[in-house]
Amino acid sequence: MRIGVFDSGIGGLTVLKRLVKDYPNNEYIYYGDTKNLPYGDKTKEELLAFASNIIDFLISKNVEAVIIACGTVSSNILDILKNKYNIKIFDIISPTIYYINNSTYKKIGILATEATVNSKIFSNNIYKNIKEVPCKAFVPLIESNNGSEIDKYIKIYLKDLTDRDLIVLGCTHYPLIKDKLLKYLNKNIKVLDMAECIKGEFENYGVGSINLYFSKLDDNVIKNVSNILNFTNYKLQEKKLYNF
């Protein structure tokens, strides 16, 4: 099966890594829009323009399905994209909400981008005690590997979530700092990576291949890709899309 996956940058690689683990025989086409990140401060009109360009590109690669590995796009324009395209489009937030509503967790903390929090997709669809924290600083710091600044903001963002049973990483970049987050949390608090919730959605057939495209490719992105994907059987290249 040929599957397209996209995100604003390297964050969606956490989803891709899980997919490759669970469905190793599929062909994956990944697009990271590193030129236009972060998506969390973009308007819906901007998000639609970016996502449409990317999906058009993935369709040109003959994918059979598209996975939106971006919490911001998933929370703000999923229905618009599904209505626009005649291809299977999956998001990462819907299965996460389903998992939470069917779990025994009662107090939920959500770490997400400003756009995701403002969409109210979690608060309107999770029927439990929820606290949401917009984490504007995280994505740029994660992309630039600024560890000391990340630690500073972790303390700020987690200070009101210490009473939670479950903390959801509502942006696919955030699993990349999961170990740092765990250092500031009680060991009894579960931290949920949304990629854990998508298992069972896809078939598994083909020869197995990974092609990675980024709208801006530099040494830092190359290093991040290597660190996140602890395997070597992928092809990596820069691909600027029309209107970007």
N, C-alpha and C positions, 0 to 999 in steps of 0.2 A: 504494500500500500504506500502511495506517495503522499506525504503529509507536509503542509506548509505551516510554519510556526513563526510568529513575529512578536516583537516587543520594541520598546523605545531604545534599547541598548543591550547590555549583557545580561540583564535580569532574567529574561526569558530562557537563557541557557540552563537555568535551574530546572525549568519545565522540560526542556529538550533532554537533559541528562536523565531525568526520570523516565521519559518516554523511551529512550534508547535502552534503558535497563529493562523495562517491562515489555517492549516490543522491538527487539533488536533486528528483526528482518525487514523492517520498513525502510523506505527511502525518505529522508528528511531534508527539506529545504528551509533554512532559517534566515530571517531577515531582522537585523538590529538597526534601528534608526538612530545611530549615535550622533548624527549631525544635528538632529532636532530635539534631543533630550534636554531637560526632562519633560515628560508629557503631563506631569501633575499640575502644571501652571498654564496649560493650554486651554483655549476655548473649545467648545464642541465642534465648531466649524473647522478649526485647525486640526483637531483630532480626526475628523471625518476625511479631510483632505489627505493627511498622512496615511491613515489606514487604507483608504481607497487606492492610493498609489501602490502601497505594499501588496494588497490583495490582488490587484491587477497583475503585478509582477509575479506573484506566486501562481496565479492561474496560468500565466504564460509559460510556467514551468510544468504545467499539466498535473498539478496536485489534485488529489481526490477530496481533500478536506483541509480546512484551515483552522488552526488553533490560535486564538488570541491570547498570547502568554503575557498579557499586560492588564493589570487590575484597573488602570485608568480607562483604557479603551473599553474593556469589558463592562465597566459600571456605567459608562456614559453614552455609548453609541451602539451597543450590541444589536438592539432591535432594528436600528436603521441599516446596519450592515447586512443583517439577515434578510431584510426586505429588498435590499439592493442587488444581492448576488444570488445566483442559482447554483450554489455550492454549499456543502455542509460546513457550517461555521460553529465551532465550539469555543466556549469561554472558560475561564478558570474560577470565576466567582460563583456561578450557579451551582456547581457540584460542591463547592465549599459551604455555601449556605445550606444545602441539603444535608451535608454531613453534620453541621452544627445543630440544626433543628432536630436531628435524629440521634443526637448524642446525649449523654447524661450531664454534660457541662451546663452550669447554671449562670455563671458570671463570665461574660465574654469581653475581652479587650481586643480592639481592632487597631492595628498600626497600618496606615495607608497614606496615599498621597492626598493632597488637599482636594483634588478633583474627585477622587473616589469618595472621600468623606462627605463632600458637598452633594454628591449624587444621592446620598441616603440609601443606597442599595442594600447595605447591611442592616441599618436600623429599621428600614421598612419591611424587611423580609425575614429577619431573625426574631423569633418570639421568646426572647430571653433578656436578662439584664445585660445591657451593652454599654460600654464606654468606648468611644472612638477618638483616636489621637491622630491628627494630620501631621505627617513627618516631612515637611518641605525640604529639609536639609539632606536627607539620607541619599537620594539617588545620585546627585552630583558628587557627593563625598565617596560613595561606593565606587562609582565609575573611575574616580581619580585615586582610589586607594589611600585616602587621607584618614589613617587609623586614629590619630589622636583627636581629631575633630569629631569623628564618628563616636568615640567614647564619650565625649562631652555631651553630644546630643542624645545619646542613649539614656544618660542620666535624666535629662530633661523630659524626654518622651515617656519614659517608663514610670516616672514618679507617682502618677495617679492610677497605675495599673497593678499595683502590688497585691491587691485583694482579689484578683481575677483567678478563675480556675483554668481558663484557656486564653491564650493570646494568639490571635490570627495575624500572620504576616501577609497583609492585604496588598502587597506589591511584590512582584517576583524578584526584585532586587534584594529584598530584605533577608531571604535565606542565606545570602552570601555573608551576612554578619550575624547569623544565628548563634554561633559560639560566643560572640561578644555579648549578645543580648542575654544569654543564659547565665553569664557571670553576675548579672545584676538582678536575677530573679530567684525566688524561692524554688527549690528543686521540685516542689509539688505542682508547680504551674506548668501545664502542657503548652508548648509552642508549636503551632500548626503551620506547616508549609503547604500552600494551596496545591502544589503539585502532587501531594499525597492523595488528593481527593479525585483525581481524574482517572485513576486506574479502572479498567473495564470498559472504557468508552470506544476503543479502537480495535480493528483487526490487526493481524500480524503476518504479513506475507510479502515476499519480495527478496531482493538480494542483500539488502542492508547497505545504506550509504548515507553520508552526512555532508551537505554543502551549506556553508555559512557565508552570508553576505552582510556587509555593513555599509551604511551610507557614508561613514567616515571611518577609515581604518588607519590606526597609527600604532606605534609600539606599545602603548598602554593597553589598547584593545587586544592586541595580539597576546600580550602577557596575561591579561584577564581570561581570555578564552582558554589558553593553555592551563591556567590554574583551575578553572571551573570544570572543564572537560578533561578528566584524567584518562583520556585515551587519545590516540593519535590518528585514527582513521577518518579524518575529515579534511575537506578542502575549504580554504578561507580566501575570500577576496572582497575588494571594495566594489560597490555597485551603487552609483548615484541614480536616483529615479527622476523621471521627468516632473518638473514643478517643485522639486525639493530645493 
